[in-house]
Amino acid sequence: MSITVEQVTEAIKHVQDPATERPIVKGQLADVSVGDDGSVKMTIDLISPGYPLRDELDAALRAAVEPLGAIVDIDYRLRVPKKPARQDLNRMPTVKNIIAVAAGKGGVGKSTVSVNLALALKRLGARVALLDADIYGPSVPKMLGKPDRETTTTADGDRIAPAIYRGIVAMSVAYFVEPGNAVIWRGPMIHKLLKQFLEDVQWGEVDYMIVDLPPGTGDAQLSLAQLIPLTGAVMVTTPQEVALIDVRRAVNMFEKLEVPIVGVVENMSYYTCPACGHHDHIFASGGGANLAKELGVELLGQIPIHNQISFGGEAGKPVVEAVPNGEHAKALTEVAAKAALAVSKRSATGPKRSSLLRTVH
């Protein structure tokens, strides 16, 4: 007896995406066909790059079709969801998700995490943009190295064409000031510049924009939250309490701005002795895990201290790109995959933000 497409669809109708808990047949089943030999081919859209729950989903689909006695071939592709923005925040209609990377203080490796997350998402197949919002201390261009294309104006002269680094579009105030010169601006000027970066830059179609925020809880953070729909924030900390104090302040700011916390990255978690392999917790231990538990979010990863990471940033060759198969690159890639899944899950299922932002000054 031959198998029909209708039988296959009926067989998998109760299979849910383990992240969204929504039936696969309602949106993510892109195609299903049955060959002359009775084999079944399905095309499934995954909601995030490096989808961590793919094996679980794959097993559920195959188990559902198994009673039909068919050979099953499943093709997975990426289709990142987008949550519709409020009309007054819809300045970047071609950007699906905006992830702020924040720390509340300097010196914890926030920019290093931002750059490596962007490159990791690109390697996983996503379309990525990187916005350096640290107006007073922009470091993203230094960490990315030599661009494939410098920042310029578009052909019609009306917009800004961002720099491109190995397929990632990027923008920073560093492109417009002389090296070593200080940016001495008050809040309104920062707001105006960020608004121009958001509205006048030709970003193109982007799945995830990574925004490297400056330390603290000041003008740049408030301006971005009032100008665009931040999908979520990734908090970067080191393990010790002095870092966690400032991160909690930043978390409190995001809560007031109704920006959800995606998860916590504990950077500089430990140092591994190259001679004996001993782990030394230079900055105490457990701080990131405790903070994640306190906030009710996921600990996205613990990144060790290693010269591959620090030297990579100095040389313009981030570790995710320079040593992609190394343990440190794999740890950062896992952080990127988990963060992307949390953000895409929220875009697919999360509640809309209210109008509370209108009252923040």
DRENLO-803425 format. One record per residue (C-alpha): residue number from 1; x negated, y, z. Coordinates in steps of 0.001 Angstrom, whole numbers, plus 500000, padded with zeros to 6 digits. Layout:
BEGIN
<r i="NUM" u="X" v="Y" w="Z"/>
...
END
This chain:
BEGIN
<r i="1" u="500000" v="500000" w="500000"/>
<r i="2" u="498539" v="503370" w="498949"/>
<r i="3" u="498040" v="506227" w="501417"/>
<r i="4" u="499604" v="509612" w="500760"/>
<r i="5" u="498590" v="513117" w="501759"/>
<r i="6" u="501816" v="513371" w="503741"/>
<r i="7" u="500847" v="510308" w="505796"/>
<r i="8" u="497448" v="511765" w="506583"/>
<r i="9" u="498943" v="515107" w="507594"/>
<r i="10" u="501482" v="513358" w="509799"/>
<r i="11" u="498748" v="511250" w="511396"/>
<r i="12" u="496688" v="514270" w="512457"/>
<r i="13" u="499524" v="516635" w="513361"/>
<r i="14" u="498861" v="516228" w="517088"/>
<r i="15" u="495089" v="516724" w="516819"/>
<r i="16" u="494129" v="520024" w="518416"/>
<r i="17" u="491050" v="522199" w="518155"/>
<r i="18" u="489492" v="521549" w="521596"/>
<r i="19" u="488575" v="525235" w="521921"/>
<r i="20" u="491907" v="526835" w="521046"/>
<r i="21" u="494220" v="523880" w="521842"/>
<r i="22" u="496077" v="524658" w="518642"/>
<r i="23" u="497030" v="521965" w="516104"/>
<r i="24" u="494466" v="521659" w="513341"/>
<r i="25" u="497218" v="521454" w="510714"/>
<r i="26" u="498337" v="524994" w="511608"/>
<r i="27" u="495627" v="527009" w="509940"/>
<r i="28" u="492348" v="525091" w="510246"/>
<r i="29" u="493195" v="522229" w="507910"/>
<r i="30" u="492060" v="523870" w="504666"/>
<r i="31" u="492563" v="520870" w="502395"/>
<r i="32" u="493375" v="517149" w="502417"/>
<r i="33" u="493289" v="514733" w="499513"/>
<r i="34" u="493471" v="510991" w="498915"/>
<r i="35" u="491274" v="509307" w="496301"/>
<r i="36" u="492257" v="506524" w="493933"/>
<r i="37" u="490442" v="504079" w="496213"/>
<r i="38" u="492527" v="505182" w="499205"/>
<r i="39" u="489725" v="507233" w="500780"/>
<r i="40" u="490696" v="510407" w="502610"/>
<r i="41" u="488862" v="513716" w="502300"/>
<r i="42" u="489603" v="516614" w="504632"/>
<r i="43" u="488234" v="520145" w="504778"/>
<r i="44" u="488364" v="521703" w="508238"/>
<r i="45" u="487655" v="525339" w="509096"/>
<r i="46" u="485641" v="525777" w="512298"/>
<r i="47" u="486115" v="528983" w="514272"/>
<r i="48" u="482475" v="529619" w="515172"/>
<r i="49" u="478946" v="528897" w="513907"/>
<r i="50" u="477161" v="525975" w="515522"/>
<r i="51" u="480563" v="524954" w="516918"/>
<r i="52" u="479595" v="523080" w="520135"/>
<r i="53" u="482793" v="520963" w="520190"/>
<r i="54" u="482502" v="519624" w="516652"/>
<r i="55" u="481742" v="516029" w="517710"/>
<r i="56" u="484822" v="515987" w="519957"/>
<r i="57" u="487025" v="517296" w="517153"/>
<r i="58" u="485520" v="514906" w="514618"/>
<r i="59" u="486172" v="511892" w="516852"/>
<r i="60" u="489804" v="512932" w="517392"/>
<r i="61" u="490445" v="513341" w="513656"/>
<r i="62" u="488905" v="509992" w="512766"/>
<r i="63" u="490794" v="508221" w="515552"/>
<r i="64" u="494072" v="509687" w="514294"/>
<r i="65" u="493511" v="508505" w="510718"/>
<r i="66" u="492025" v="505109" w="511673"/>
<r i="67" u="495426" v="503297" w="511824"/>
<r i="68" u="495883" v="504094" w="508118"/>
<r i="69" u="492858" v="501948" w="507343"/>
<r i="70" u="491216" v="504600" w="505175"/>
<r i="71" u="487618" v="505665" w="504767"/>
<r i="72" u="487475" v="509277" w="505976"/>
<r i="73" u="485156" v="512029" w="504766"/>
<r i="74" u="485397" v="515329" w="506664"/>
<r i="75" u="483844" v="518517" w="505331"/>
<r i="76" u="483422" v="521305" w="507868"/>
<r i="77" u="483069" v="524953" w="506950"/>
<r i="78" u="482997" v="528231" w="508867"/>
<r i="79" u="485899" v="530673" w="509015"/>
<r i="80" u="485536" v="533088" w="511907"/>
<r i="81" u="488820" v="534533" w="513199"/>
<r i="82" u="489433" v="538210" w="513811"/>
<r i="83" u="491718" v="539808" w="516353"/>
<r i="84" u="493614" v="542759" w="514827"/>
<r i="85" u="492365" v="546073" w="516191"/>
<r i="86" u="494498" v="548881" w="517505"/>
<r i="87" u="494977" v="551503" w="514820"/>
<r i="88" u="492987" v="554122" w="516727"/>
<r i="89" u="490053" v="551712" w="517107"/>
<r i="90" u="490065" v="550317" w="513574"/>
<r i="91" u="486941" v="552136" w="512374"/>
<r i="92" u="485210" v="548968" w="511187"/>
<r i="93" u="487817" v="546878" w="509372"/>
<r i="94" u="485197" v="544638" w="507731"/>
<r i="95" u="483653" v="543599" w="511068"/>
<r i="96" u="485482" v="540703" w="512717"/>
<r i="97" u="483931" v="540533" w="516190"/>
<r i="98" u="481767" v="542962" w="518154"/>
<r i="99" u="479645" v="541551" w="520973"/>
<r i="100" u="477999" v="543998" w="523381"/>
<r i="101" u="474801" v="542787" w="525046"/>
<r i="102" u="474368" v="544578" w="528357"/>
<r i="103" u="472369" v="544384" w="531551"/>
<r i="104" u="473055" v="547441" w="533672"/>
<r i="105" u="469309" v="548011" w="534037"/>
<r i="106" u="466154" v="547984" w="531954"/>
<r i="107" u="463336" v="545470" w="531853"/>
<r i="108" u="465353" v="542248" w="531834"/>
<r i="109" u="464876" v="541422" w="528145"/>
<r i="110" u="468246" v="542579" w="526863"/>
<r i="111" u="466914" v="543697" w="523471"/>
<r i="112" u="464973" v="540461" w="523087"/>
<r i="113" u="468156" v="538501" w="523717"/>
<r i="114" u="470131" v="540732" w="521310"/>
<r i="115" u="467690" v="540291" w="518423"/>
<r i="116" u="467346" v="536542" w="518890"/>
<r i="117" u="471114" v="536079" w="519203"/>
<r i="118" u="471619" v="537914" w="515918"/>
<r i="119" u="468999" v="535842" w="514123"/>
<r i="120" u="470328" v="532605" w="515628"/>
<r i="121" u="473873" v="533349" w="514467"/>
<r i="122" u="472545" v="534096" w="510992"/>
<r i="123" u="470673" v="530779" w="510925"/>
<r i="124" u="473897" v="529031" w="511974"/>
<r i="125" u="475660" v="530416" w="508910"/>
<r i="126" u="477416" v="533549" w="510174"/>
<r i="127" u="477343" v="537003" w="508585"/>
<r i="128" u="475655" v="539207" w="511183"/>
<r i="129" u="475056" v="542891" w="511897"/>
<r i="130" u="472896" v="544387" w="514633"/>
<r i="131" u="473539" v="547843" w="516095"/>
<r i="132" u="470838" v="549326" w="518308"/>
<r i="133" u="472896" v="551556" w="520614"/>
<r i="134" u="469981" v="552301" w="522942"/>
<r i="135" u="469640" v="555898" w="521790"/>
<r i="136" u="466877" v="556895" w="524221"/>
<r i="137" u="464778" v="553732" w="523896"/>
<r i="138" u="465477" v="552012" w="520568"/>
<r i="139" u="463369" v="548858" w="520185"/>
<r i="140" u="465323" v="546678" w="517750"/>
<r i="141" u="463433" v="547814" w="514597"/>
<r i="142" u="460093" v="547013" w="516266"/>
<r i="143" u="461271" v="543530" w="517205"/>
<r i="144" u="462683" v="542779" w="513762"/>
<r i="145" u="459495" v="543708" w="511923"/>
<r i="146" u="459346" v="544873" w="508318"/>
<r i="147" u="462772" v="545253" w="506673"/>
<r i="148" u="463635" v="543829" w="503274"/>
<r i="149" u="465409" v="547123" w="502627"/>
<r i="150" u="464948" v="550436" w="504415"/>
<r i="151" u="467882" v="552542" w="505556"/>
<r i="152" u="469068" v="554766" w="502725"/>
<r i="153" u="472190" v="556401" w="501346"/>
<r i="154" u="474702" v="554616" w="499160"/>
<r i="155" u="474771" v="555180" w="495391"/>
<r i="156" u="477544" v="557754" w="495695"/>
<r i="157" u="475675" v="559541" w="498468"/>
<r i="158" u="478671" v="559491" w="500807"/>
<r i="159" u="477646" v="556733" w="503202"/>
<r i="160" u="474616" v="555174" w="504893"/>
<r i="161" u="473253" v="551875" w="503620"/>
<r i="162" u="471826" v="550051" w="506676"/>
<r i="163" u="468453" v="548378" w="506809"/>
<r i="164" u="468390" v="544679" w="505969"/>
<r i="165" u="466205" v="542102" w="507724"/>
<r i="166" u="466358" v="538573" w="506321"/>
<r i="167" u="470059" v="538883" w="505628"/>
<r i="168" u="470983" v="540831" w="508784"/>
<r i="169" u="472163" v="544426" w="508402"/>
<r i="170" u="470910" v="546730" w="511142"/>
<r i="171" u="471156" v="550348" w="512276"/>
<r i="172" u="469188" v="552293" w="514876"/>
<r i="173" u="468410" v="555886" w="515757"/>
<r i="174" u="464750" v="554889" w="515373"/>
<r i="175" u="465198" v="555137" w="511598"/>
<r i="176" u="465858" v="558876" w="511894"/>
<r i="177" u="463233" v="560115" w="514372"/>
<r i="178" u="459457" v="560240" w="514157"/>
<r i="179" u="457694" v="557439" w="516079"/>
<r i="180" u="456895" v="558549" w="519604"/>
<r i="181" u="459327" v="561465" w="519587"/>
<r i="182" u="461864" v="561596" w="522396"/>
<r i="183" u="465591" v="561807" w="521755"/>
<r i="184" u="466817" v="564489" w="524163"/>
<r i="185" u="470573" v="564605" w="523735"/>
<r i="186" u="473574" v="565148" w="525951"/>
<r i="187" u="476635" v="562908" w="525943"/>
<r i="188" u="478603" v="564623" w="523126"/>
<r i="189" u="475665" v="564212" w="520720"/>
<r i="190" u="475391" v="560515" w="521560"/>
<r i="191" u="479113" v="560094" w="520968"/>
<r i="192" u="478849" v="561873" w="517617"/>
<r i="193" u="475896" v="559744" w="516471"/>
<r i="194" u="477538" v="556466" w="517454"/>
<r i="195" u="480742" v="557525" w="515723"/>
<r i="196" u="478737" v="558207" w="512574"/>
<r i="197" u="477005" v="554814" w="512821"/>
<r i="198" u="480401" v="553126" w="513114"/>
<r i="199" u="482298" v="555059" w="510455"/>
<r i="200" u="479694" v="556131" w="507899"/>
<r i="201" u="477533" v="553006" w="507656"/>
<r i="202" u="478371" v="550523" w="504909"/>
<r i="203" u="478331" v="547408" w="507095"/>
<r i="204" u="479935" v="545021" w="504627"/>
<r i="205" u="481748" v="541829" w="505608"/>
<r i="206" u="480499" v="540787" w="509060"/>
<r i="207" u="481532" v="537895" w="511323"/>
<r i="208" u="479646" v="539116" w="514399"/>
<r i="209" u="478117" v="542480" w="515190"/>
<r i="210" u="475634" v="542361" w="518066"/>
<r i="211" u="475372" v="545693" w="519917"/>
<r i="212" u="472240" v="546204" w="522000"/>
<r i="213" u="473385" v="548578" w="524734"/>
<r i="214" u="471107" v="550874" w="526752"/>
<r i="215" u="470559" v="550326" w="530480"/>
<r i="216" u="473076" v="551731" w="532929"/>
<r i="217" u="476753" v="552590" w="532628"/>
<r i="218" u="476684" v="555863" w="530748"/>
<r i="219" u="477738" v="557723" w="527630"/>
<r i="220" u="476859" v="555109" w="525007"/>
<r i="221" u="478877" v="552369" w="526686"/>
<r i="222" u="481901" v="554592" w="527215"/>
<r i="223" u="481759" v="555979" w="523674"/>
<r i="224" u="481623" v="552534" w="522080"/>
<r i="225" u="484513" v="551226" w="524176"/>
<r i="226" u="486605" v="554233" w="523178"/>
<r i="227" u="485669" v="554075" w="519487"/>
<r i="228" u="485808" v="550385" w="518573"/>
<r i="229" u="487419" v="547156" w="519814"/>
<r i="230" u="484609" v="545424" w="521686"/>
<r i="231" u="485534" v="541735" w="521578"/>
<r i="232" u="483428" v="540944" w="524612"/>
<r i="233" u="480201" v="541544" w="526516"/>
<r i="234" u="477289" v="539201" w="527179"/>
<r i="235" u="475568" v="540063" w="530443"/>
<r i="236" u="471784" v="539592" w="530647"/>
<r i="237" u="470085" v="539320" w="534018"/>
<r i="238" u="467002" v="537984" w="535689"/>
<r i="239" u="467499" v="535672" w="538693"/>
<r i="240" u="466673" v="538044" w="541545"/>
<r i="241" u="469237" v="540037" w="543494"/>
<r i="242" u="467818" v="543457" w="542549"/>
<r i="243" u="468786" v="542737" w="538924"/>
<r i="244" u="472150" v="541251" w="539834"/>
<r i="245" u="473164" v="544411" w="541720"/>
<r i="246" u="472940" v="546483" w="538535"/>
<r i="247" u="474586" v="543797" w="536404"/>
<r i="248" u="477578" v="543797" w="538745"/>
<r i="249" u="477901" v="547556" w="538233"/>
<r i="250" u="477926" v="547026" w="534470"/>
<r i="251" u="480517" v="544271" w="534849"/>
<r i="252" u="482683" v="546627" w="536891"/>
<r i="253" u="482412" v="549229" w="534123"/>
<r i="254" u="483501" v="546714" w="531450"/>
<r i="255" u="486428" v="545622" w="533607"/>
<r i="256" u="487612" v="549235" w="533847"/>
<r i="257" u="487246" v="549561" w="530081"/>
<r i="258" u="489128" v="546281" w="529569"/>
<r i="259" u="486227" v="544618" w="527783"/>
<r i="260" u="486119" v="540889" w="528670"/>
<r i="261" u="482884" v="539300" w="529876"/>
<r i="262" u="481898" v="536482" w="527508"/>
<r i="263" u="479232" v="534924" w="529703"/>
<r i="264" u="475907" v="535366" w="531486"/>
<r i="265" u="472386" v="534834" w="530149"/>
<r i="266" u="469691" v="534362" w="532770"/>
<r i="267" u="466440" v="535578" w="531221"/>
<r i="268" u="462949" v="534975" w="532650"/>
<r i="269" u="464399" v="532065" w="534590"/>
<r i="270" u="461100" v="530308" w="535238"/>
<r i="271" u="457550" v="529886" w="534019"/>
<r i="272" u="456220" v="526476" w="532999"/>
<r i="273" u="452526" v="525888" w="533622"/>
<r i="274" u="450991" v="524731" w="530315"/>
<r i="275" u="448452" v="522583" w="532161"/>
<r i="276" u="450622" v="520598" w="534571"/>
<r i="277" u="454210" v="521341" w="533482"/>
<r i="278" u="455231" v="522723" w="536891"/>
<r i="279" u="458166" v="525155" w="536864"/>
<r i="280" u="457480" v="528315" w="538863"/>
<r i="281" u="460519" v="530485" w="539656"/>
<r i="282" u="458724" v="533826" w="539631"/>
<r i="283" u="461903" v="535895" w="540062"/>
<r i="284" u="463724" v="533590" w="542499"/>
<r i="285" u="466292" v="531135" w="541127"/>
<r i="286" u="470011" v="530575" w="540735"/>
<r i="287" u="471014" v="534207" w="540326"/>
<r i="288" u="472503" v="533823" w="536859"/>
<r i="289" u="474464" v="530708" w="537783"/>
<r i="290" u="475812" v="532354" w="540921"/>
<r i="291" u="476852" v="535463" w="538995"/>
<r i="292" u="478609" v="533408" w="536319"/>
<r i="293" u="480493" v="531500" w="539012"/>
<r i="294" u="481381" v="534744" w="540760"/>
<r i="295" u="482783" v="536180" w="537533"/>
<r i="296" u="484513" v="532975" w="536474"/>
<r i="297" u="482614" v="532846" w="533159"/>
<r i="298" u="480120" v="530494" w="531548"/>
<r i="299" u="476388" v="530539" w="532187"/>
<r i="300" u="475394" v="530655" w="528530"/>
<r i="301" u="471786" v="529705" w="529118"/>
<r i="302" u="468593" v="530064" w="531139"/>
<r i="303" u="465702" v="531405" w="529089"/>
<r i="304" u="462181" v="530824" w="530478"/>
<r i="305" u="459240" v="533213" w="530436"/>
<r i="306" u="456969" v="532304" w="527538"/>
<r i="307" u="454505" v="534156" w="525352"/>
<r i="308" u="456221" v="532831" w="522207"/>
<r i="309" u="459202" v="534986" w="523142"/>
<r i="310" u="457343" v="538106" w="524235"/>
<r i="311" u="454668" v="538014" w="521529"/>
<r i="312" u="457310" v="537314" w="518888"/>
<r i="313" u="459118" v="540517" w="519760"/>
<r i="314" u="455890" v="542507" w="519745"/>
<r i="315" u="454892" v="541145" w="516338"/>
<r i="316" u="458284" v="541605" w="514687"/>
<r i="317" u="458755" v="537830" w="514453"/>
<r i="318" u="461376" v="536811" w="517049"/>
<r i="319" u="460977" v="533280" w="518372"/>
<r i="320" u="464234" v="532025" w="516829"/>
<r i="321" u="462771" v="532783" w="513428"/>
<r i="322" u="459062" v="532215" w="514098"/>
<r i="323" u="459360" v="528843" w="515890"/>
<r i="324" u="462918" v="527689" w="515082"/>
<r i="325" u="462392" v="524114" w="516287"/>
<r i="326" u="460699" v="525082" w="519552"/>
<r i="327" u="462464" v="524638" w="522886"/>
<r i="328" u="462769" v="528391" w="523469"/>
<r i="329" u="464365" v="529009" w="520075"/>
<r i="330" u="466724" v="526103" w="520685"/>
<r i="331" u="467710" v="527552" w="524075"/>
<r i="332" u="468500" v="530937" w="522508"/>
<r i="333" u="470361" v="529288" w="519629"/>
<r i="334" u="472502" v="527393" w="522132"/>
<r i="335" u="473280" v="530694" w="523870"/>
<r i="336" u="474310" v="532173" w="520518"/>
<r i="337" u="476576" v="529226" w="519679"/>
<r i="338" u="478270" v="529335" w="523089"/>
<r i="339" u="478751" v="533106" w="522981"/>
<r i="340" u="480154" v="532962" w="519445"/>
<r i="341" u="482590" v="530212" w="520430"/>
<r i="342" u="483830" v="532205" w="523445"/>
<r i="343" u="484290" v="535314" w="521294"/>
<r i="344" u="485970" v="533488" w="518398"/>
<r i="345" u="488233" v="531635" w="520813"/>
<r i="346" u="489351" v="534956" w="522268"/>
<r i="347" u="489920" v="536397" w="518792"/>
<r i="348" u="492027" v="533367" w="517859"/>
<r i="349" u="494068" v="533110" w="521063"/>
<r i="350" u="493328" v="535998" w="523427"/>
<r i="351" u="495750" v="538716" w="524523"/>
<r i="352" u="495683" v="542129" w="522955"/>
<r i="353" u="494157" v="544980" w="524896"/>
<r i="354" u="496473" v="547550" w="526394"/>
<r i="355" u="496280" v="551322" w="525970"/>
<r i="356" u="494455" v="551819" w="529290"/>
<r i="357" u="491363" v="553085" w="527465"/>
<r i="358" u="493183" v="556307" w="526656"/>
<r i="359" u="492948" v="557331" w="530315"/>
<r i="360" u="489181" v="556808" w="530697"/>
<r i="361" u="487068" v="559982" w="530655"/>
END
